[in-house]
């Protein structure tokens, strides 16, 4: 929907003034339709609008009753909230959800967050009390960064707008260490020292020169009631309908997966003329365009597809990593970048299937519970013996199975992807610290799962929701779509959907043969038959193949030329690439993680204008 910057000048600030209009222009791609500026006392707001609701009257910053708001996102239940407020005597000047949000805050203060259904980050300035109140949505769909310096506190939807305001710009070495395992920087830190993220489900106040954060929402997965396929179908269908509310054209992404298929199916029932968009790479085993086109034909909707060549992929990389802010070493983000670019020629809003895997049990790794259950039921002493044997075994079939079955989840599972083990990270970074090992980073999340008595699979989901979902899935979705000035909406990530999904029993999530069991059951009679039991493939991207071709040359050159010798071991990285090329050893994700950091470093630390 937009991009914004907020500046709060502290009382001791004497000289340092920021040209906020110049700062916000760095995120013009998030809102090319209108620029709004507000200044009063020690607070300044700058806003870039992407017009979606109430095109004529929805500009920001928006003022009402001595309060001013800047807001990024969508409030999907704004119409019902508006009706309740009208009954209480409030009058409205616009049809936009921005005015509803501000008015709802005026009526309910911070308790307004209890009733919001949507994706958002917002900041409200109270002119009378000279303080700020803001929040980020329940799942972290919309990003919000901040810096707290000697002279000011600054917020922005993307940190590229505000990084130059830091007194010094340097790599956060704790973030680098964790990034190498996670493939993104987990939790509230970023790769740059002194830039932080407001965590999902948190509100904050800025008053008397201090920022205070407060958790207002926790993703609770406690099973409290039985649910049926009808319950799932009703809540997901309603969410998709709510997410199609816009005064501009809405389209939908369509991959070869069941999640986007469900979204496209319901969306096409609401709007039979909806356009769908698919991307492929023209490499056997890494292309689901034909599956997507078959789905579109069955649904009777238009499908627009693009094939991204290796050279196009390479050329886009510097721009992709610039728009990402923090490095995210997920090769699929380039596909989303091109998909968004094509979609932006036709629509302003797109629906996508993110979040279904985390809420409904969709990742293949969740199925491991059924396979290792016999060993989990063995006496602890016997498990320890088997674990010791697994560690001394050569790399043969069964070694990894025995290790996983006998190693506690909290000691090995860090989310849907793990790139480097701790002992490998120690060989790469030059200032390795045991305190920053992934087990310590996730200790609080595992403790919360234990306190809530979550089972094996639910614990995995909880870890993914609190790390992988925000750090990887939603970062690339928001940044790659907004880079092309379109808004990506995720109907599965709705708190009403969660209220149903949290009640899933184990056999409604996984079976021996498949995932998302109840979700598939709920829509099997309306989605195309060929998609009902289709296995999850993720978003296949052929870097494993391309690293042995031209992409490998580019990656080698970037690692060699990046000025990162002070912080990482380049020789280790190049050795991984050589083994990948020469020994048929798949090191692609490891190489990609190091490469992504090096390219990010060139862009944000060395301030180079990289072009391939």
C-alpha positions, -999 to 999 in steps of 0.1 A, spaced: 0 0 0 28 25 8 61 34 23 67 59 51 94 75 73 88 89 108 113 111 127 111 119 164 137 145 174 149 141 209 151 171 233 189 173 233 189 176 195 203 210 186 217 208 151 209 176 134 180 181 110 170 155 84 156 163 50 127 139 53 114 144 18 148 134 4 149 103 27 115 90 18 122 93 -20 145 63 -15 114 42 -11 93 58 -39 87 24 -53 64 16 -24 41 44 -32 45 63 -65 10 78 -66 14 106 -40 38 121 -15 26 136 18 46 155 44 36 165 80 57 185 105 48 196 140 69 202 171 96 175 171 78 150 149 79 146 111 61 122 89 67 115 52 44 92 32 45 76 -3 11 63 -14 1 34 -36 -36 41 -42 -58 11 -35 -89 23 -15 -107 56 -19 -83 67 -47 -94 104 -45 -94 109 -7 -71 83 9 -39 104 10 -17 104 41 -6 116 66 -42 117 77 -53 141 106 -83 138 129 -90 152 163 -54 164 169 -40 130 159 -20 121 128 -15 87 113 8 71 87 -3 36 79 11 8 56 -11 -22 48 -48 -30 48 -75 -34 75 -98 -60 59 -126 -55 84 -127 -17 81 -163 -17 69 -176 -34 100 -154 -13 123 -167 18 105 -203 8 111 -197 3 148 -180 37 151 -209 55 132 -233 40 158 -212 57 185 -215 91 167 -184 93 147 -185 109 112 -162 100 83 -149 121 54 -134 92 34 -141 56 24 -105 46 33 -94 22 60 -68 47 72 -95 70 87 -112 40 102 -80 29 119 -72 63 133 -108 68 145 -108 33 161 -77 43 179 -92 75 191 -121 55 205 -102 26 220 -66 36 223 -42 7 223 -71 -18 227 -79 -10 191 -54 -37 182 -76 -64 196 -102 -60 168 -80 -54 138 -80 -79 110 -53 -72 84 -17 -66 76 -2 -34 89 24 -12 104 13 23 115 23 52 137 0 77 153 12 111 166 -8 127 194 -2 164 190 -16 173 225 6 148 244 36 149 220 40 112 218 38 83 193 19 51 193 24 24 167 22 -13 160 31 -41 136 6 -67 125 1 -101 141 23 -122 117 48 -95 105 34 -93 70 44 -56 68 79 -47 79 89 -18 102 125 -8 110 138 17 135 170 33 147 174 49 181 203 74 179 215 102 202 195 129 184 164 111 171 143 79 167 135 71 131 111 45 117 108 33 81 92 5 61 126 -2 45 159 5 60 175 16 28 158 49 34 173 55 68 206 36 69 226 67 60 213 85 91 234 62 114 267 77 127 285 46 117 274 18 94 288 -17 102 279 -53 101 262 -68 131 284 -98 137 259 -117 158 234 -113 129 260 -126 104 267 -157 125 230 -166 128 223 -157 92 247 -184 80 226 -210 97 191 -196 90 197 -180 56 182 -148 69 186 -127 101 162 -141 127 141 -122 152 144 -84 158 179 -78 146 191 -69 111 225 -73 94 234 -37 102 244 -27 137 218 -4 154 190 -10 129 162 -32 144 128 -45 134 97 -40 155 87 -77 161 54 -91 148 25 -87 172 42 -58 191 31 -22 197 53 6 208 53 41 223 77 69 219 76 94 247 102 115 266 129 104 241 125 67 248 109 39 228 91 11 246 79 -20 230 50 -42 242 37 -75 230 0 -74 222 -4 -107 203 10 -142 205 5 -169 179 -11 -195 200 -14 -230 186 -32 -247 215 -58 -272 204 -91 -264 222 -118 -278 200 -125 -302 172 -128 -287 137 -141 -300 104 -133 -295 68 -163 -272 66 -148 -250 93 -116 -246 73 -134 -240 41 -157 -213 55 -129 -193 72 -104 -195 43 -131 -186 18 -142 -156 39 -106 -145 43 -100 -146 5 -132 -126 0 -120 -100 25 -86 -98 9 -102 -90 -25 -116 -57 -12 -100 -30 -34 -108 -1 -57 -82 -13 -82 -78 -45 -101 -69 -76 -81 -50 -106 -96 -36 -138 -82 -2 -157 -83 -6 -193 -94 22 -218 -89 21 -256 -91 11 -258 -54 -22 -264 -37 -21 -232 -16 -22 -208 -46 -46 -231 -63 -71 -228 -34 -67 -190 -35 -71 -188 -73 -101 -212 -72 -121 -191 -46 -110 -158 -61 -122 -170 -95 -156 -178 -81 -158 -142 -67 -144 -126 -99 -145 -149 -129 -124 -124 -149 -95 -125 -125 -60 -128 -140 -34 -153 -127 4 -151 -130 30 -178 -131 68 -180 -134 92 -207 -145 129 -211 -154 129 -233 -184 150 -260 -167 137 -295 -164 126 -303 -128 125 -266 -119 94 -255 -137 57 -258 -128 43 -235 -154 25 -263 -172 8 -274 -140 -3 -238 -133 -16 -233 -168 -35 -266 -166 -51 -253 -133 -60 -220 -149 -76 -238 -179 -98 -259 -156 -108 -228 -136 -115 -209 -168 -93 -179 -159 -66 -161 -178 -30 -171 -170 -1 -150 -179 33 -168 -176 69 -158 -179 101 -178 -182 132 -163 -166 165 -172 -183 198 -176 -165 211 -143 -179 179 -125 -168 183 -140 -134 219 -129 -131 213 -94 -143 185 -89 -118 205 -100 -87 220 -66 -76 186 -49 -79 169 -78 -60 193 -76 -31 191 -38 -29 153 -40 -26 155 -68 0 174 -46 25 188 -75 46 202 -104 27 178 -133 24 195 -163 8 164 -178 -8 169 -181 -46 131 -181 -51 129 -144 -44 142 -136 -78 113 -155 -93 89 -135 -72 106 -103 -83 100 -111 -120 65 -124 -113 56 -91 -96 71 -72 -124 49 -89 -149 18 -87 -127 23 -49 -122 16 -45 -159 -20 -57 -153 -30 -53 -117 -22 -33 -85 -30 -60 -60 -21 -98 -61 -32 -126 -38 -7 -153 -28 -6 -185 -8 20 -177 18 13 -189 53 -7 -221 46 23 -243 52 29 -229 86 -7 -228 98 -19 -261 82 12 -283 85 25 -281 49 62 -287 50 75 -321 41 99 -320 70 69 -322 93 63 -357 81 95 -369 97 76 -374 130 57 -404 116 89 -420 104 110 -415 135 82 -422 160 93 -458 167 127 -446 179 112 -417 198 92 -443 218 124 -462 228 140 -457 263 161 -426 266 193 -446 273 189 -466 241 183 -435 221 216 -420 234 234 -451 223 219 -450 188 228 -413 187 264 -420 195 265 -447 168 250 -423 142 277 -397 148 305 -422 142 289 -437 110 303 -429 76 280 -409 53 258 -438 43 220 -443 39 204 -442 74 229 -420 92 209 -388 90 177 -407 99 193 -421 131 207 -387 140 174 -369 136 155 -396 155 178 -395 185 187 -358 187 162 -335 206 143 -312 183 156 -281 201 192 -290 194 188 -294 156 156 -279 142 158 -241 134 130 -239 109 122 -250 74 158 -244 62 192 -249 79 222 -240 58 253 -243 80 258 -262 112 276 -244 140 309 -261 134 308 -250 98 299 -214 107 329 -214 130 351 -220 99 335 -192 80 332 -162 104 363 -147 120 347 -138 153 327 -168 162 309 -168 196 291 -197 212 265 -174 226 253 -168 191 248 -204 182 213 -212 169 203 -232 199 207 -201 221 189 -179 196 158 -202 197 159 -211 234 130 -188 243 108 -201 214 114 -237 224 106 -228 261 73 -212 250 64 -243 230 72 -265 260 52 -243 284 22 -246 260 27 -284 258 30 -284 220 35 -318 204 64 -325 180 49 -312 148 32 -282 165 66 -272 180 81 -273 145 52 -251 132 57 -227 162 94 -223 154 87 -217 117 60 -191 124 83 -172 147 114 -173 125 111 -187 89 78 -171 81 87 -136 90 124 -137 82 122 -154 48 87 -159 34 72 -125 42 103 -105 37 108 -116 2 70 -114 -5 67 -78 7 100 -65 -7 98 -81 -41 62 -71 -48 66 -35 -35 98 -31 -56 73 -33 -85 47 -10 -68 21 -37 -63 6 -50 -31 8 -87 -23 -19 -100 0 -18 -133 19 -53 -146 28 -40 -176 48 -23 -153 72 -54 -140 88 -60 -142 125 -95 -157 120 -79 -184 99 -54 -191 127 -83 -194 152 -94 -224 132 -61 -238 121 -46 -238 156 -71 -266 165 -59 -291 139 -51 -325 153 -19 -342 142 -36 -365 116 -53 -334 101 -19 -319 94 3 -348 82 -1 -384 70 25 -409 60 21 -398 24 12 -361 24 9 -328 43 -20 -303 49 -44 -332 52 -75 -313 63 -68 -283 41 -68 -306 10 -99 -324 22 -117 -290 27 -113 -280 -9 -110 -313 -28 -144 -310 -44 -138 -276 -59 -101 -273 -69 -89 -291 -100 -85 -328 -95 -49 -330 -105 -40 -307 -75 -58 -325 -47 -30 -348 -37 -1 -331 -54 31 -331 -33 47 -299 -22 78 -288 -42 83 -253 -28 94 -227 -53 120 -246 -74 149 -225 -86 177 -240 -106 207 -225 -90 222 -260 -84 224 -263 -122 233 -227 -129 261 -225 -104 280 -249 -127 274 -225 -156 275 -187 -159 260 -180 -125 289 -198 -109 314 -174 -126 294 -144 -113 292 -158 -77 330 -165 -77 338 -130 -89 315 -114 -63 330 -134 -34 365 -126 -45 359 -89 -50 337 -82 -19 356 -64 8 347 -90 35 381 -105 43 380 -89 77 349 -108 87 346 -141 67 369 -168 53 366 -165 15 388 -195 9 362 -217 26 335 -203 4 354 -207 -29 363 -243 -19 325 -251 -15 319 -237 -50 348 -258 -65 335 -289 -49 300 -282 -62 313 -278 -97 338 -306 -98 327 -333 -73 289 -333 -80 284 -323 -43 253 -301 -39 266 -271 -20 243 -247 -38 224 -233 -8 256 -229 12 274 -211 -16 243 -190 -22 242 -179 15 278 -167 14 273 -151 -20 242 -132 -9 260 -117 21 289 -106 -1 266 -89 -26 247 -73 2 280 -61 17 290 -45 -16 257 -27 -19 251 -15 17 285 -14 34 308 -7 5 282 15 -12 290 1 -46 267 4 -76 268 -33 -87 257 -43 -122 261 -77 -139 
